[in-house]
Amino acid sequence: MNAASNPLIGSWSIVSTERKLLPSLEVIDTFRPGTRGFIHYMPDGRMSVVITEGGRSAPVGLVATDPEAVALFRTVMAYAGRYTFEGDRVLHHIEICSLESWSGQTQTRLVHLDGPILRLSTLASNDPFTGQYSHRAITWQRIR
């Protein structure tokens, strides 16, 4: 696989996120301001993603207290595995995930590519953090 046959290959940084609630169609940010994240698609068919929500606080001490650890866990999403690019969609075959219930699953993302901007969106489903039925989208910019 190469960049000519797969334009996803490379590294991308997060630009924005949104959640469109269903059935109301209200659009809200998926994460708080300051959210950071990267997604990487490798030529060997592997991918990884990590997103940390804005506003996270470091633990006060060397080891996080239980409340600090819960707050940190609830503000990170990370997974890795193989992927299949199908032109208008990419399938993430998740092997390891911060949400253990996703390990072993395949997550479908609709692909819209416009030069250095990549928009990945979900099919209608329940948000894994809020439970809200919605379409979610993340816009990424290619890292040069």
C-alpha positions in Angstrom: 0.0 0.0 0.0 1.3 3.5 -0.8 0.1 7.1 -0.6 -1.0 7.0 -4.3 -3.4 4.1 -3.6 -4.3 5.3 -0.1 -4.4 9.0 0.6 -4.9 8.4 4.4 -1.3 7.2 4.9 0.5 9.6 7.2 -0.1 11.5 10.4 -2.9 13.9 11.1 -3.6 16.3 14.0 -7.0 17.1 15.3 -8.6 20.4 14.2 -12.2 20.2 15.5 -14.8 17.8 16.7 -18.6 17.8 16.6 -21.6 15.8 17.7 -24.9 16.0 15.9 -27.6 14.8 18.3 -30.4 12.7 16.9 -33.2 13.3 16.3 -32.9 17.0 17.3 -30.0 17.7 14.9 -28.4 20.0 17.5 -24.7 20.3 16.8 -22.3 20.6 19.8 -18.6 20.1 20.4 -17.7 16.5 21.2 -14.9 17.6 23.5 -14.0 20.7 25.5 -11.8 23.4 24.0 -8.1 22.6 24.0 -8.6 19.0 22.9 -5.5 17.5 21.3 -5.1 14.3 19.2 -3.3 12.5 16.5 -4.3 9.7 14.1 -1.7 7.7 12.2 -2.3 5.5 9.1 0.7 3.4 8.2 1.4 1.8 4.8 1.4 -1.7 6.4 -2.3 -1.4 7.2 -1.9 -0.4 10.8 -3.4 2.6 12.5 -3.4 4.3 15.9 -5.3 7.2 17.4 -5.0 9.1 20.7 -7.2 12.0 21.8 -7.1 13.9 25.1 -9.8 16.3 26.0 -9.0 19.9 26.8 -8.8 21.0 30.4 -7.2 17.9 31.9 -5.4 18.4 35.1 -2.3 16.5 36.1 -2.4 14.5 39.3 -1.3 16.5 42.4 1.2 13.8 43.4 3.3 11.2 41.6 0.4 8.7 41.6 -3.1 9.8 40.7 -5.7 9.4 43.4 -8.8 7.4 42.5 -10.9 10.5 41.6 -7.9 12.0 39.6 -7.5 8.7 37.7 -11.2 8.5 36.9 -11.2 12.1 35.6 -8.1 11.3 33.4 -9.6 8.1 32.1 -12.9 9.8 31.1 -11.0 12.4 29.1 -8.8 10.2 26.9 -9.6 7.9 23.9 -6.9 5.8 22.4 -6.9 2.7 20.2 -4.8 0.9 17.6 -5.1 -2.0 15.2 -5.4 -2.7 11.5 -7.5 -0.7 9.1 -9.1 -1.2 5.7 -9.5 1.8 3.4 -12.5 1.6 1.1 -12.5 5.0 -0.6 -15.5 6.6 1.1 -15.0 4.8 4.4 -12.3 3.4 6.6 -12.7 0.4 8.9 -10.8 0.5 12.1 -10.2 -3.1 13.3 -9.5 -2.4 16.9 -7.0 -4.7 18.7 -6.4 -2.6 21.8 -8.4 0.3 23.2 -8.7 2.5 26.3 -12.4 1.5 26.2 -12.0 -2.3 26.6 -15.5 -2.9 25.2 -14.2 -1.7 21.8 -11.3 -4.2 21.7 -12.0 -6.8 19.0 -14.6 -4.5 17.3 -14.6 -2.9 13.9 -15.5 0.8 13.9 -16.6 2.3 10.6 -15.7 5.9 9.7 -17.0 7.8 6.7 -14.2 9.6 4.9 -14.2 13.0 3.4 -10.8 14.1 2.1 -10.1 17.7 0.9 -6.4 18.2 0.3 -4.7 18.3 3.7 -8.0 18.1 5.6 -9.6 14.8 6.6 -13.0 14.5 8.1 -13.9 11.2 9.7 -17.5 10.7 10.8 -19.4 7.9 12.5 -22.6 6.3 11.5 -25.5 7.1 13.8 -24.7 5.4 17.1 -24.6 5.9 20.9 -21.6 8.0 22.0 -19.4 5.7 24.1 -18.8 8.5 26.7 -22.3 10.1 27.0 -24.6 7.5 25.6 -26.2 10.2 23.3 -27.5 8.9 20.0 -25.6 11.0 17.5 -23.4 11.3 14.5 -19.9 12.3 15.5 -17.2 13.8 13.4 -13.5 14.7 13.8 -11.7 17.0 11.4 -7.9 16.4 11.1 -5.1 18.2 9.3 -2.2 16.4 7.7 1.1 16.8 9.5 3.9 17.6 7.1 
